[in-house]
């Protein structure tokens, strides 16, 4: 018999191969392509996993916390609990995608032989029929898959975390224990850790975003929640330390560092170099007042523990101070005039440092009035009795500058004796004009 007559007499039953699924690697399967009266002609073909079925309307899987299936109902949705094996089967399909029946059966029942494991799987799938809309069997025989785009709570958590740092749970598959199935237990443990880290990363993204936007309260809220879930997180610790320090809460910043160090030491670790450097910087810095405006510069540039490249300027200022008792610093805003003046004040025996506000700079004699008023507050009993004329001068310029109990009367050259006879220098920073 010729090949042509053989093929003509053969009844073909070839089925159309399913279209490939993007992003999924195909598996070799056996497919029958022809039949004779005696025997079968078979060929190895490349078959991809099946398409996912359309999603049932309103069906939701809750795999965080106690696993549930939430189904639409009236007057309220119906919530039905899942068993441990049902929950891990659905979690696998959500996180890894379609799976062949023999593979899942061997994972769920590793000690059973193949026929027994396959029969157990059929029973579990039959139990899932109590959720009529949840069909796990795909168009291709031998595969399990979820309906397309089925709703579940393992999607990107960042949107939920934006409104409430505690809105997204971290207990994947609740308290179910899969220790009797070692391979499956290893996978569940890894997925639980991965999901927890995903939530922590989302919290850190929002915390850093809020920090850069000057929203200290929310930055601290997200960072604190991240540390609650992962006490050894160095990144979350640094965010919380920076936020506390910028708010003038130096002790709180150092306490956050200590808590992270204790958590790391408990697992045999230690703070990294960046966290240690930040802790040293906070420890050397003076407490600062809370900032009302966003600060986008790094912490080390906002409140440096020491100045660099100012030695010559400081020597010149100190010489002028010692000779004339007066130093005038000029320059554009932001170059460090106030810092140089602070260093000069600490290096001398000056009794008072004054920083008038913009409102005082706009008032005639405002800076002088503020300086004299502060001095009078410091030395009120003596000044009130000896320098009444100076009080009269201050009262005329700014009545509110007089301390309580001091009245304006006359007394010769009081202001000259006051400014020239006290023997001290009193720096004033008039700010930027």
C-alpha positions as CSV (number, residue, x, y, z in Angstrom):
1,X,0.0,0.0,0.0
2,X,1.3,3.4,-0.9
3,X,1.7,6.2,1.6
4,X,-0.9,8.3,-0.3
5,X,-3.6,5.5,-0.1
6,X,-2.7,4.9,3.5
7,X,-3.3,8.5,4.4
8,X,-6.5,8.6,2.4
9,X,-7.9,5.7,4.3
10,X,-7.1,7.1,7.7
11,X,-9.7,9.0,9.6
12,X,-8.0,12.0,11.2
13,X,-9.2,13.5,14.4
14,X,-6.6,16.2,15.0
15,X,-7.8,19.0,17.3
16,X,-6.8,22.6,17.0
17,X,-3.9,23.5,19.3
18,X,-4.8,26.2,21.9
19,X,-3.2,29.6,21.3
20,X,-0.1,30.3,23.4
21,X,-0.5,32.2,26.7
22,X,1.9,35.2,26.9
23,X,4.6,34.8,29.5
24,X,4.0,31.1,30.2
25,X,6.4,28.3,29.2
26,X,4.8,25.4,27.4
27,X,5.1,21.8,28.5
28,X,5.5,18.8,26.2
29,X,2.3,16.6,26.2
30,X,1.1,13.6,24.1
31,X,-1.7,14.4,21.6
32,X,-3.4,11.9,19.4
33,X,-3.4,13.0,15.7
34,X,-4.8,9.9,13.9
35,X,-6.4,6.5,14.3
36,X,-6.5,3.2,12.4
37,X,-8.5,0.1,13.0
38,X,-5.6,-1.5,14.8
39,X,-3.3,0.7,17.0
40,X,-2.8,4.5,17.2
41,X,-0.5,7.0,15.7
42,X,0.8,9.4,18.3
43,X,3.2,12.4,18.2
44,X,4.8,14.7,20.8
45,X,3.6,18.2,20.3
46,X,4.3,21.5,22.2
47,X,1.2,22.5,24.2
48,X,0.9,25.7,26.3
49,X,-1.1,26.0,29.6
50,X,-4.8,26.9,29.0
51,X,-6.4,30.3,28.8
52,X,-8.0,31.4,32.0
53,X,-11.7,31.5,32.0
54,X,-13.7,34.7,32.4
55,X,-14.0,36.0,36.0
56,X,-17.3,35.4,37.9
57,X,-18.9,38.7,38.8
58,X,-18.4,39.7,42.4
59,X,-16.3,36.6,43.5
60,X,-13.4,37.6,45.9
61,X,-10.7,35.5,47.5
62,X,-9.4,36.6,50.9
63,X,-6.1,34.9,51.5
64,X,-4.7,37.3,54.1
65,X,-5.8,36.4,57.6
66,X,-8.4,33.6,57.8
67,X,-8.8,32.4,54.2
68,X,-12.3,33.1,52.8
69,X,-14.3,33.1,49.7
70,X,-16.7,36.1,49.5
71,X,-19.6,35.6,47.1
72,X,-22.2,38.2,46.0
73,X,-25.5,37.8,47.9
74,X,-28.5,39.6,49.1
75,X,-28.9,41.5,51.4
76,X,-25.2,40.9,52.2
77,X,-22.3,39.1,50.6
78,X,-21.8,35.5,51.7
79,X,-18.5,34.6,53.4
80,X,-17.4,31.0,53.5
81,X,-14.2,29.6,55.1
82,X,-11.7,27.6,53.2
83,X,-9.8,24.5,54.4
84,X,-6.0,24.5,54.6
85,X,-5.6,22.5,51.4
86,X,-8.2,24.6,49.5
87,X,-6.6,27.8,50.6
88,X,-3.0,26.8,49.6
89,X,-4.3,25.5,46.2
90,X,-6.0,28.8,45.5
91,X,-3.0,30.8,46.8
92,X,-0.7,28.8,44.4
93,X,-3.0,29.6,41.4
94,X,-3.1,33.3,42.4
95,X,0.7,33.7,42.9
96,X,2.1,31.2,40.4
97,X,-0.6,30.7,37.8
98,X,-1.9,27.6,36.1
99,X,-0.6,24.2,37.4
100,X,-0.9,20.7,36.1
101,X,-3.1,18.4,38.2
102,X,-0.3,15.7,38.9
103,X,2.0,18.5,40.1
104,X,-0.5,19.9,42.6
105,X,-1.5,16.4,43.8
106,X,2.1,15.5,44.5
107,X,2.6,18.8,46.5
108,X,-0.5,18.2,48.6
109,X,0.0,14.5,49.2
110,X,3.7,13.8,48.8
111,X,3.6,10.4,50.6
112,X,0.7,9.0,48.6
113,X,1.1,7.2,45.3
114,X,0.0,8.9,42.1
115,X,-3.5,7.4,41.8
116,X,-4.3,8.1,45.4
117,X,-3.1,11.7,45.2
118,X,-5.1,12.2,42.0
119,X,-8.2,10.9,43.7
120,X,-7.7,13.1,46.7
121,X,-7.3,16.1,44.5
122,X,-10.6,15.3,42.7
123,X,-12.3,15.2,46.1
124,X,-10.9,18.6,47.0
125,X,-12.0,20.1,43.7
126,X,-15.4,18.6,44.2
127,X,-15.6,20.3,47.6
128,X,-14.9,23.6,45.9
129,X,-18.1,23.2,43.9
130,X,-19.9,24.7,46.8
131,X,-18.7,28.0,45.2
132,X,-20.6,27.6,41.8
133,X,-18.8,30.5,40.2
134,X,-15.3,29.3,41.1
135,X,-14.3,26.9,38.2
136,X,-10.7,25.8,38.4
137,X,-10.7,23.4,35.4
138,X,-9.4,25.1,32.3
139,X,-10.3,24.4,28.6
140,X,-7.2,22.1,28.4
141,X,-7.6,18.8,30.2
142,X,-5.1,18.2,33.0
143,X,-4.7,21.8,34.1
144,X,-6.0,23.9,37.0
145,X,-6.4,27.6,36.7
146,X,-8.4,30.4,38.2
147,X,-11.0,32.4,36.3
148,X,-9.4,35.4,34.6
149,X,-8.8,38.4,36.8
150,X,-10.5,36.9,39.8
151,X,-10.5,39.5,42.6
152,X,-8.2,38.7,45.5
153,X,-6.3,40.6,48.2
154,X,-2.8,39.8,47.0
155,X,-2.6,42.6,44.5
156,X,-0.2,45.6,44.8
157,X,-0.7,46.8,48.4
158,X,0.5,50.4,47.9
159,X,-2.8,52.0,47.2
160,X,-4.3,50.5,50.4
161,X,-1.3,51.5,52.5
162,X,-1.6,55.2,51.3
163,X,-4.8,55.8,53.3
164,X,-4.0,53.5,56.3
165,X,-0.7,51.9,57.1
166,X,-2.4,49.1,58.9
167,X,-5.1,48.5,56.1
168,X,-3.2,45.6,54.4
169,X,-2.6,42.4,56.3
170,X,0.6,40.4,56.3
171,X,-0.6,36.9,57.5
172,X,-0.7,35.0,54.2
173,X,-3.0,31.9,54.7
174,X,-3.6,32.9,58.3
175,X,-2.4,30.4,60.9
176,X,-2.6,27.3,58.7
177,X,0.4,24.9,59.2
178,X,1.8,22.9,56.3
179,X,4.6,21.2,58.1
180,X,3.4,17.7,57.0
181,X,4.1,18.6,53.4
182,X,7.7,19.8,53.4
183,X,8.0,21.0,49.8
184,X,4.7,22.9,50.1
185,X,5.7,24.2,53.5
186,X,8.9,25.6,52.1
187,X,7.0,27.4,49.4
188,X,4.4,28.8,51.8
189,X,7.1,30.1,54.1
190,X,8.9,31.9,51.3
191,X,5.7,33.4,50.0
192,X,4.8,34.6,53.5
193,X,8.2,36.3,53.8
194,X,8.0,37.8,50.3
195,X,4.5,39.3,51.0
196,X,5.5,40.8,54.3
197,X,8.6,42.4,52.6
198,X,6.3,43.7,49.8
199,X,4.1,45.4,52.4
200,X,7.2,46.8,54.2
201,X,8.6,48.1,50.9
202,X,5.3,49.8,50.1
203,X,5.3,51.5,53.6
204,X,8.8,52.7,53.1
205,X,8.0,54.2,49.7
206,X,5.2,56.3,51.2
207,X,7.4,57.2,54.2
208,X,10.2,58.6,52.0
209,X,7.7,60.4,49.8
210,X,6.1,62.1,52.8
211,X,9.5,62.9,54.3
212,X,10.6,64.7,51.1
213,X,7.3,66.5,51.0
214,X,7.7,67.8,54.5
215,X,4.9,65.7,55.9
216,X,6.6,64.6,59.1
217,X,3.6,63.2,60.8
218,X,2.7,60.7,58.0
219,X,6.3,59.9,57.4
220,X,6.7,58.8,61.0
221,X,3.4,56.9,60.8
222,X,4.4,54.8,57.8
223,X,8.0,54.3,59.0
224,X,6.7,53.1,62.5
225,X,4.4,50.6,60.8
226,X,7.2,49.3,58.7
227,X,9.3,48.8,61.8
228,X,6.4,47.1,63.5
229,X,6.4,44.5,60.7
230,X,10.1,44.4,60.3
231,X,12.0,45.5,63.5
232,X,15.4,45.0,61.8
233,X,14.7,47.3,58.8
234,X,17.6,49.7,58.7
235,X,15.9,51.8,56.0
236,X,12.8,52.3,58.1
237,X,14.9,53.1,61.1
238,X,16.8,55.8,59.2
239,X,13.6,57.4,58.0
240,X,12.2,57.5,61.5
241,X,15.5,58.9,62.9
242,X,15.6,61.7,60.4
243,X,12.0,62.7,60.9
244,X,12.4,62.8,64.7
245,X,15.6,64.8,64.5
246,X,14.1,67.3,62.1
247,X,11.2,67.8,64.5
248,X,13.7,68.5,67.3
249,X,13.1,65.1,69.0
250,X,16.7,64.1,69.3
251,X,16.1,61.6,72.1
252,X,13.4,59.9,70.1
253,X,15.7,59.6,67.1
254,X,18.4,57.9,69.2
255,X,15.8,55.6,70.8
256,X,14.7,54.4,67.4
257,X,18.4,53.6,66.6
258,X,18.7,51.6,69.9
259,X,15.5,49.6,69.2
260,X,16.8,48.6,65.8
261,X,20.2,47.7,67.2
262,X,18.6,45.4,69.8
263,X,16.5,43.7,67.2
264,X,19.5,43.1,65.0
265,X,21.6,41.8,67.8
266,X,18.9,39.4,68.8
267,X,19.3,37.7,65.4
268,X,23.1,37.9,65.3
269,X,23.3,41.1,63.2
270,X,24.4,44.7,63.7
271,X,23.4,48.2,62.3
272,X,24.9,49.0,58.9
273,X,27.4,51.8,58.2
274,X,24.7,54.2,57.0
275,X,22.6,53.8,60.1
276,X,25.6,54.1,62.4
277,X,26.8,57.3,60.6
278,X,23.3,58.8,61.0
279,X,23.3,57.9,64.7
280,X,26.7,59.6,65.2
281,X,25.4,62.7,63.4
282,X,22.3,62.9,65.5
283,X,24.3,62.3,68.7
284,X,26.7,65.2,67.9
285,X,24.0,67.6,66.8
286,X,22.3,70.0,69.1
287,X,18.5,69.7,69.4
288,X,16.7,71.8,66.7
289,X,13.3,73.3,66.6
290,X,10.6,71.7,64.4
291,X,10.6,73.0,60.9
292,X,7.3,74.2,59.4
293,X,8.5,74.3,55.8
294,X,9.8,71.3,53.8
295,X,13.5,70.6,54.1
296,X,14.8,68.8,51.0
297,X,18.6,69.0,51.9
298,X,20.2,66.0,53.5
299,X,20.2,66.0,57.3
300,X,24.0,66.5,57.4
301,X,23.7,69.7,55.4
302,X,20.8,71.1,57.3
303,X,22.4,70.8,60.8
304,X,26.1,70.0,60.3
305,X,27.9,69.2,63.6
306,X,30.9,71.4,62.5
307,X,31.8,73.9,59.8
308,X,34.4,73.4,57.1
309,X,36.5,76.1,55.4
310,X,35.6,78.8,57.9
311,X,38.7,78.9,60.0
312,X,40.2,82.0,58.3
313,X,36.9,83.9,58.6
314,X,36.5,82.9,62.2
315,X,40.0,84.1,63.1
316,X,39.4,87.5,61.4
317,X,36.0,87.9,63.2
318,X,37.6,87.0,66.5
319,X,40.4,89.6,66.0
320,X,37.8,92.3,65.2
321,X,35.8,91.3,68.2
322,X,38.7,91.5,70.6
323,X,39.9,94.8,69.2
324,X,36.7,96.7,68.6
325,X,34.0,94.7,70.3
326,X,32.0,94.7,67.0
327,X,31.8,92.4,64.0
328,X,29.6,92.9,60.9
329,X,29.0,89.8,58.7
330,X,27.6,90.5,55.2
331,X,26.8,88.2,52.3
332,X,23.9,86.7,50.3
333,X,21.4,84.4,52.1
334,X,22.2,80.8,52.8
335,X,26.0,81.0,52.9
336,X,26.3,80.4,56.6
337,X,26.5,83.8,58.3
338,X,24.3,82.7,61.2
339,X,26.4,79.6,61.8
340,X,29.7,81.7,61.9
341,X,28.0,84.0,64.4
342,X,26.9,81.1,66.5
343,X,30.5,79.7,66.6
344,X,31.8,83.1,67.5
345,X,29.3,83.5,70.3
346,X,30.2,80.1,71.8
347,X,34.0,81.0,71.6
348,X,33.5,84.2,73.6
349,X,32.1,85.3,76.9
350,X,29.1,86.9,75.3
351,X,26.0,86.7,77.5
352,X,23.3,87.0,74.9
353,X,22.6,86.0,71.3
354,X,19.7,87.6,69.5
355,X,17.9,86.7,66.3
356,X,15.1,89.3,65.5
357,X,12.3,88.2,63.3
358,X,11.2,89.8,60.0
359,X,8.5,91.9,61.8
360,X,11.2,93.4,64.2
361,X,13.5,94.2,61.3
362,X,10.7,96.2,59.6
363,X,10.1,98.4,62.7
364,X,12.4,101.5,63.3
365,X,14.9,100.6,66.0
366,X,13.4,97.1,66.0
367,X,16.7,95.3,66.3
368,X,18.1,97.7,68.9
369,X,14.9,97.5,70.9
370,X,15.0,93.7,70.9
371,X,18.6,93.7,72.0
372,X,18.1,96.2,74.8
373,X,14.8,94.5,75.9
374,X,16.5,91.2,76.2
375,X,19.4,92.7,78.2
376,X,16.9,94.4,80.5
377,X,15.1,91.1,81.0
378,X,18.4,89.6,82.0
379,X,19.4,92.4,84.3
380,X,16.0,93.9,85.2
381,X,16.5,94.7,89.0
382,X,19.7,96.7,88.5
383,X,18.7,98.4,85.2
384,X,15.2,99.4,86.5
385,X,16.8,101.5,89.3
386,X,19.7,103.1,87.4
387,X,18.8,103.7,83.8
388,X,15.3,105.3,83.7
389,X,16.1,107.5,80.8
390,X,17.0,104.6,78.6
391,X,13.7,103.1,79.6
392,X,12.0,106.2,78.4
393,X,13.8,105.9,75.0
394,X,12.7,102.3,74.7
395,X,9.1,103.1,75.7
396,X,8.9,105.8,72.9
397,X,10.3,103.4,70.3
398,X,8.4,100.2,71.4
399,X,6.4,100.3,74.7
400,X,6.0,96.5,74.6
401,X,9.7,96.0,75.0
402,X,9.8,97.2,78.6
403,X,9.7,94.3,81.2
404,X,7.0,94.3,83.9
405,X,7.7,96.7,86.7
406,X,10.0,99.0,84.7
407,X,8.8,102.5,84.1
408,X,10.0,105.3,81.9
409,X,11.5,108.3,83.8
410,X,14.6,110.5,83.3
411,X,18.2,109.8,84.4
412,X,20.9,111.7,82.5
413,X,23.1,109.7,80.1
414,X,21.6,106.4,81.1
415,X,21.7,104.8,77.7
416,X,25.4,105.7,77.3
417,X,26.3,104.3,80.7
418,X,24.2,101.2,79.9
419,X,25.9,100.4,76.6
420,X,29.4,101.4,77.6
421,X,29.7,100.4,81.2
422,X,28.5,96.9,81.3
423,X,31.8,95.5,79.9
424,X,30.1,92.7,77.8
425,X,29.5,92.1,74.1
426,X,26.1,91.0,72.8
427,X,26.0,89.6,69.3
428,X,22.9,90.2,67.2
429,X,21.9,88.5,64.0
430,X,19.7,90.7,61.9
431,X,18.8,88.0,59.4
432,X,18.6,88.5,55.7
433,X,17.5,91.7,53.9
